[in-house]
């Protein structure tokens, strides 16, 4: 919103010598978010990101070695309120990513809508964020030599409905595109579960019977986005505010699922890989939930 406001002020006050060159730049740079972005090592290494990661803290846990000569698709779950675990681990240089996965470059794919925002689109790309479009993912997975990882938050915006403490519901039943892309490119799939991602904010209107929940679903249906009513802690008090609660985020990277390249996969092949992915994701959750305070009886719920 700040970036949009700044751009609007430039137009209103007719600072054409600023916004016209920028619009020309955007015109020629429009496809960059779908071609691997424009990551900046210096910005990813800013000290503010270290404080950001240590605030919760955010930890990355590896359970399996990966081959740096291959490309991979990481399926990140859950979305949470702001995908903070995904950004902290894959959008900055202050996580253990480079130590745990040497020889790899991460590309965190986010909604294409954010790249429509002037100035903000350029900020996002400096941290290694790129579009989540099919073209964008294919661009990363088609790179020769291996060592590239596409991180996709599978549940997308709809999973915001379930982003509140104690919930382990994933919006994934209607998501099969990632499996199809993995088959087309012969890219191994790796499930990720970020424990604590849903504990950072409380949310108003979480019951599916509430009028707030109904309005949010209609908003998403017509406009493609939702505005969930989140609240956290304040700066100097813990009762209510807009800062996330200081809860640990433990992002566990699971075992890779081997995928044989199939340029024209059938629906049956896509479904088979999709079901295998759900099984591996469930196993990952069950194996590690006890370490991070999840009750033994709690299971993943797929919607």
PyMOL commands that set and color helices and strands:
alter all, ss='L'
color gray80, all
select helices_A, chain A and resi 2-12+16-29+32-34+41-44+47-56+84-90+97-100+112-116+120-126+134-141+157-162+177-185+197-199+211-223+267-292
alter helices_A, ss='H'
color red, helices_A
select strands_A, chain A and resi 58-62+72-77+105-110+129-131+148-153+169-170+188-195+202-204+229-231+249-257+301-302
alter strands_A, ss='S'
color yellow, strands_A
deselect
rebuild
show_as cartoon
